Amino acid sequence: MQPSDLPAVAVIADAHYHDLEGDYGFEGVDVAGKRLAVRSWAETRASTRVFNESFQALPAALDEIASRGIRHVVLLGDYTDDGQRQTTQAVRRLLEEYRQKHRLSFYAIPGNHDVFGPHGRHQTKGFLSGAGPSITVTSDLQVAQANLPQSRQSDRMYCEGYPAGLLPMASFGLFAQPEYLHWESPFGRSDSIEERQYRVSSQDGRSTFSLMDASYLVEPEEGLWLLMIDANIFEPRNGHSDPFCEETFIDSTAAGWNALLRLKPFLIDWIRDVHARAKRLGKTVLSFSHYPVIDPFDDTTGLETALFGRTNVARRTPLKAVADTLVTTGMTAHFSGHLHVEGTTRRNVEGRELVNIAVPSLVAFPPAFKIVRPGKTMPDVETVGLFKLPLDPRLLALYRQESDFRGEAPDAAFEAQSYGDFLFAHTRALVTHRYFPREWPPEWVEQMATANLAEISLLLPPQETLQAADGGSGVLMAERQRCEVTPEALVATSMMDLVTDWYCLRQAGALALPFISAERLAIYRHLIDRLPADRPTLAPHATGAFLQAFLQGLRHWMERAGAMTDNRTSPPH
């Protein structure tokens, strides 16, 4: 069978499903006689994802997939909010409903939010109670007792480990099913838990545990192999030996493929063997894992580190050794989630190319998933956006009520007219409540939070310097005149506008452009033109250099967005 004759596959990453109508072991908030488990806006605005909106987003994506006649759906990890027992069971029920109603087949691989280590960990979250203060709901009895009276303890909040956390999802690829033409794990044809174990030790070699690896290869239809790689790594810490203690294991969030090369080398051998067999048997392989194998931000980690230090993005960036190793296995295309980013990056090693296709999250900007159609050399990939989804008015009303109780002005997100607008506005809140306090130098937060771009532009090189750098050709001046950027427009545009757009362009590329006005884009080009291309980026601690480095990043994101405009992006029907 030719690759072009193979069926399309939908790929969903980081759905982070939260069961809005589920029972998490507390009274919830009553809305028109229905009990809802609503996460607080205070926690949402400081998170890189929204919570409650996932209850609508995942079914909307599945409805779109079913309407296109696509039958195979890959879940690229973080399919649950945080692996809570209640949430995992809710995901299982939802997928089973779509399997029965629309004949969808699901193939899941766990992410860092779905399971933890061999025995799991406690989860603690803030929920709304109505007009009063938020309620802390936790699986940890000690935490609940310490936060009385505004706390509840519930075992339904607990996140399971391997293998207990996988068992509700067992029939979605993680274990062999009768309808599969072929299924195997790195350990053979058996899907038993006991035969899918590997040994992992702390760096000092004093603590060693047996853990389950959930990787598998499945052939759902003749000629199509889905290679599902479990890149979760829970490395024991030095000096810890209790497998039931969360502190014994390093969280997999920043480990991923970098740690996999050290601690799961058997997967590299298996991946190589799978591709060799596929070539010999005429199979088409699509490879998936939760974590990227190539930096989805185009090797800009150095810039980010220079600006903000070792951020979450910097810590989660795969090393060059990952792609260099995987190229030798025969892998050519890999799909990843984890960083909630839209983008395709490539690594060439001695004439061989590996491509990483980063799939956005359904609950962060940009909200989208992928449709993959196998091809002779590389798959054809379409991005399907969920931007036009309507918002749940019940949630917006509760967020306003929460803000009133806290004595805060309503967030601009509460006035959004669509899901895309809501998530774009959420990014601005995220800058204020997460990026500024956690990553940015305090002196720059103070200076930029209330500044407009007329004030900021005074920190850039003078126009005369630019004309000299331009060789007297006047190209930069002509571009500024074409943009028609006026002093009034600079005053009317805040630095917060620019910072928000910076992060949205970083995450979404071309998908962000419809959300940024032509006037703002022209202003940004005007500012970027004040940075000669041949000028080296100065150390950000120097006067004005932080802004210049930040704008260098903006230049890269805008150029990247322009290069991505040829990608096909479709709104939901």
N, C-alpha and C positions, 0 to 999 in steps of 0.2 A: 504494500500500500504506500502511495506517495504521501509525504508529510502534509501536503496541501489538502489531502482528502481526509485528514484526521479531524476529529471534532474540536470545537472551540472549548476553552477552559476559562471560567471566571476565577479571578484571584482577589480575595478580600483579605486585607491586613488590618490588624489592630481595631477590630470592631468594639472591643472593650464593653461588651454588653452588660448593662445593668437592668435588673428586673424591676422596673418601676412599680409594677402591680404585685410584686412578690412579697412574701412574708419573711422578713429578716428577724423575727422574734421580738418585735416591739410594736407599739400601737400605730405608728405611722401618722400621716396627716389626712384628715377627712376632706375630700373634695367631692361635693355633690353626692354624698353617700358612698363613695368608693375610697377605700383605704390605699394611699400611695406611700411608697418608700422613696422620698425625694431627697437627694443629696443637696447640701447647702451650696448657695452661690459663693459664699465666702471661700469654700474649698475649691469650687470649680474655677474661679478666676485665678487661682494660684497654681492650677494644674495645666500640664501641656495637652490635656484632653478635657472635653466636657463629659459629664456622667449621664444625666437623666435623658438627654437627647438620643443616646444610643438605643433606647427602647424603640424608637421609631426608625432610626437610620438603618439598622441591620435588616429588618423586614422590608424596608423600601429598596435596599440593594438587591435582596433576594427576589422581590417582585419584578424588578427590572430584568434580572437575569432570566427568570422564568418566562417573561414576556418575549424574550429574544429566542426562545427555544433551546437555550443552553442547558445541558444536563449536569455537567461536572463543575464543581465549585471547590476550590482550594482555600482553606482558612490558614493564613500565614502566622498563626500565633497571636496571643493576647486577644483571643476570642471572648474572654471574660473580663469583667472589670478588674478584679484582683483575685480571682480564683476562689471566691467564697463558695461554700457548698451550695447555698441557695442559688447563686448565680450560675454555677456550672450546670446544675440540674435544669435551670431555666433555658440555658443555651441548648442543652440536649433536647428538651421538649420542642423548642422552636424549630430546630433542624429536622426533627422527626416529623413535625407538622408539614414542613415544605417537602420532605421526601415523600410523604404519603400523598399530598395534594398535587404537587407539580413534578414528581418523579426526579427530583434533584438528588444527585449523589455528592456527598461531602468527603473531603480528604483533609484532615486537620493535623497540624503539628503544633506542639505547645510553645508558648512564648514565656518570657520571664515573669509575666503577671498571672499565668494560669496554674502553675504548680511551684512548689519550693522544696528542694532537697528531698530526702527520703521520707520525712514525716510532717512536712508542712510548717506553717507559721500562723500566728494570730493576725487578724485584721481589725482595725479600728477606724470608723468613719463617722463623719458628722451628717446628720439627717435633720430635716426641718420638722417642726412640731406644729406649725400653724403660725399663730400670731406671736408666740413666745420665743424663747431662746432655742438654739439648736440642741439636739440630743446626740450624745455620743453613744454609738452602738458598737460593741466590741465582742470578740470571742474570748478576750482575756479577762478573767474574773477580777484580777488585781487592778487592772485599769478601770474597770467598771466601778469597783468599790472606791477608788481614789477620786472619781468624778461625780459621785452622788451629790444631789439628786438627779442631775441632768445626764444620766447614763443608763444604759441597759446592757446586760450580758446575754449573748446568744451564740450557741454553738454553730448556728447557720452562717455565721460570719467567718468561720475558720477556713483558711486556704490549705488544701491537702497537698501532700507531696507525691513522689513517685512510689508506687503506681496508682495509689488510691485516687488521686486527682484526675487520672486519665480514664478510669473505668467508665464514668458516665458517657465518655466520648468514644468508647471502644469500637462501636460499629461505624464510625466515620473515618475509616482508613487505618486507625492505630492498631487494629487487630484484623486478622484475615477474615474475609467474608465470602460466602459461597459464590456470589456473582462475579468476583474478581477472576480475570483470566490468569493472573499471576500475582503473588504477594510474597515478599520476603523481608527479612530484617538483615542487618549486618552480620547476624549470627546464624542465618540459615532460613529454612522454610517454616520452622516452628514459630508460632506467635506467643508461646508461653512466657510468662513474666520471668520465670526462673532461668530460662535460656537466653534472656536478653540483658544480662548483667555485665557490668565491667567494673574494674577496680580503680579507685581514685584515691590519691594520697595527698596529704599536706606537703608543703614545700620542704619541711624538715624531715619528712618521711616517717614521722612518729604516729600519725593518725591515718588509717586506711579504712575505706568503706566500700561496700558493693552497692552500686546504684544501677537503676534501669536506664537504658537508652531507648528512646521511642522512635528512632529512625525507621523508615520502611520504604520499599519500592513497590508500587502497585501498577498493574496494567488493567485499567478499567475497560478499555476497548482495544481491539487488535491493532498493534503497532505503536500504541501510545504508552510510554512509561513515565510515571510521575515519581520523581525521586525526592522524597520528603526527609529532610535532614534535621535531626534534633540537635541544635547547636547550644542548647542550654547546658551550662557548666556550673556545677556547685562544688567548688574546690574547698576541701576542709582547711580550716585555719590552723596555724601552728599553735600547739598547746591546748587544743580542744578535742575531746574524745566522745562527747555525748551526742549520739545521732538524733536525739529528740530535741536538742537545743538549737534554736534558730542561729545563735551566734557561732555555732560550730562550722557553718558553711558560708562562704562568700557568695553574696547575691550575684546571679548570672547577668544582671543588667548591663554591666560594663565589661563583661568577660567575652561572651560570644565566641566568634571564630578565633580571636587571638589566643584564648585559653584552649579552644578545641584542638589547635595544632599540638599543644603540649599534652593534653589530658585525654583526648580521644583520637589518637593517631590511627586506630583501627578503622575509623570512618573514612580517612583519606584512602586507605587501601581498598575499601569497599567501593567508594565512589569511582576509583580508577577501574575496578573490575566491572562495575555496572556499565560504564561507558564503552569498555572494550567489548563486552557481550552485546551491547546495543548495536555497535557498528557491525559486528559479525552477523547478527540476526536481523538487521534492517529495522531496528526500533528507533523511534524518535524520543529523546529524553528531554524533559523539562525539569529543572532542578529548583528546589524551594527550601528556604529555611527562614526563621524569624529574623535573623541578623544579617546585615549586609556583608558582602565579601570584598567590596571595593567602596571607598569613601563616596557616599552618594552626594556629598557637597563639593565634588570636584577638587579634592586635595586642598581645601582652604582651611584645614585644621590649624595650620601655623598662624594664619591671620587671626582666627578666633582665639587661639591661645595668647597671642600677643595683646589682643584687646581685653580679654576677660579672664585669662588664666585657664586652668583645667576645668572647663565646663562639662556638662553632661555630654554634649556633642563631641568634645575633644576626647573624653574618656571612652566613648563608645565607637570611635573610629577604628576600622580594621587596619592592621598593619599591612605594608606592602607584601610581606611574606605570605599572607593569606592568598591573595590572587596569584602570586608566583607559584605557590604550591598547587592550587586548584587547576591552573592551566595545564600542569603536567598530568592531571587525571583525565583530560579530555573534555572537561566541562567547558561549555561555551556560553551558556546563558543561565543566569541565576536570578530568581525573584526573591526580594526581601521586604520586610516591614521594619518595625521597631522604632525608627526615627521619624515616622509620620511625614515623610518627604516624598515629593514627586521628582523623579529624575532618573536618567540613564547614564551610567558611567562605564568607562572601558579601560582595560589594561592589556597592553600588548607585550608579550614576552617571546622574543626570538621568532617572530612571525606568527605566533598564535595569539588569538584574542579571546578574552573573557569579558562578558558584558553583565553588569548588575543592573537589573530593572527594579528600582525602588517603588514600592506601592504605597500610596498615601493611606492615612487612617480614615475611617468613617466618622470619627468624632474629633477631628482637629482640622484646621485649615491647611490644605484644601480637602474637603470631603469627597473622596472618589475611590473607585476600585478599577481593576483592569480586566479586559477581555483579551485572551491570548489565542491566536490562531497559528498552529505550527506551520513552519515554512521549510524550504529546502536547506537554507543555511541558518537564518535567524528567524524566530517567531515574529509574526506581525502583532503588535500590541496596541490596543485602543484604551484610552482612559475615559471612564464614564463618571461624570460628576453628579453629585447629589445637591448641588447648589440651590435648586429651586424648590426643595421640599418646604412645605409649610411648617410653622412652628406650633408647638402645643401651647394654647393660651393658658391652660391650667398652670404650667410651669412658669410662664412669664409673670402671672399674677402672684404666685408664691414667691418668686424672686423679689418682686416689688415689695411684698409684705415683709420679707426678711430685711431688705434694705431700710424700710421704715423703722423696724424694730431696732436696728443697729444705729439709727440716726444718720444714715448715709444717703447721699443723692442717688437716685436710680441710675444704673449703668446704661450707657448708650445701647448696649446689646439688647436691652429689654424692649427697645423700639424697632428692632430689626423686622423686616418684612419677609425674610426668607432664611433658610438654614445657612446658606452661604454668607449672607450679611451678618447673621448672628455669630458665626465662627470668626469672621473677619474682625468684628467688634470684640470678640473674646480675646483675640490676639493683642489688642490694645490693653485690655485689662490684664492680660498675662505679662505684658511689659511692665506695668505698674506694680503688680503684686508678686511677681516672681523674678523676672530678669533683672530689674533694677535693684531690688534688695539682695539678691543672691549672687549676681554675676558682675554687675557693673561697678567700676570704681566710684565710691561715694561722692567724690568731688565732681565727677561728671554727671551723676544723677542730679545733684543740686543745681548744676549749671544748665542742664538740658531740659529738665522737667517742665520749666515754664518759659523757655526761650522760643523765639520765632526764628525763621531762617534768615531774616535780615541781620539779626544779631549774630547768628552762627557764622554767616558768611564773612564777617569781619575777621574771623580766625584763619581764613584761607589765604593763600598767596595773592598778592595784588595783581591786577589785570596786566600791568606792564611786564611782570615776570612771565606771564602766559604768552604775550605777544613775542617776546624774545625766544621762548622755548618753542614757539610755533614757527620759527624761522622767518617771521615777518610775512607769512602767507595769508594771515588773517582768517584761516579756516575756522579756528575756534570762535573768533568774533562773529563770523558769519553764522555759525551754528547758534550762538546765543541770540543773535538778532532774529533768526528764523523762529526760535522758540518764543520770542516776544515776552520774556520774563520781565515784569515790571517790579519796581521797589514795593509797590502796594501788595503784589502777589507774594513776595517774600515775607512781608510783615504778616500777612493773613495765614501763612502756613506755619504751623508749629513744628518744633523739633520732634514732638511726640508723634506727629503725622509721619515724619520721615522714619523714625525708629520703628513704628508699627509696620510701615510698608517694607522696610529693610527685612524684618523677620518674615513677613508674608512672602516676599519675593524669594527669600532663602528657601522656604519650605515648599512653595508652590510653583516657582518658575513662571511660565507663561499663563498658568491658571490664575495667577494673582492679577494679571493686567486688567481684566474687566472691572476690578474692584478699586483701581487707582485712577483718579481722573487724569485726563490728558494734560491739564494744567500742572498737576503735581509732577507728572513724569517729565514735563518740560523743565520744571524748576530743578529737578534732580539732575537732569542732563547739564543744566547750566552750572550747578555746583561741581559736578564731576569734571566739567571742562576746565575748572580751576585747578585740576590736578594733572599736570603733564604726565603723559604715559611713561616717559623715561625717568621720572623722578622716583628714586627709591623710597619705599615706605620707611619712615623714621620710627624709632622706638616710641611706643604710645605714651611713655611717661614724659616726653619732651613737650614743650608748650605747643599747643595746636596740633601735635602729631596724632593724638588719639582721634580727633575728628578726621584728619586726612586718611588714617588707616581705616576708619569706619566707612568713609566714602569710597575707598578702594574696594571694600567689600560690596558696597552698593553698586559700583561699576560692574563688578563681576556678576552679581545677581541679575542686573538688567541685561547684560550681554547674554547671559545664560537663558534668560526668559525669551529674548529675541530669537535665539537659536532653536528654542523648543516650539516655536509657533507652528511648525509643520506637523507636529503630533496631532492626531485626531482625538478630540475631546468632545464627548456627547453629554448633554443634560439628560436626566431621566425623562421618560415619556410622561 
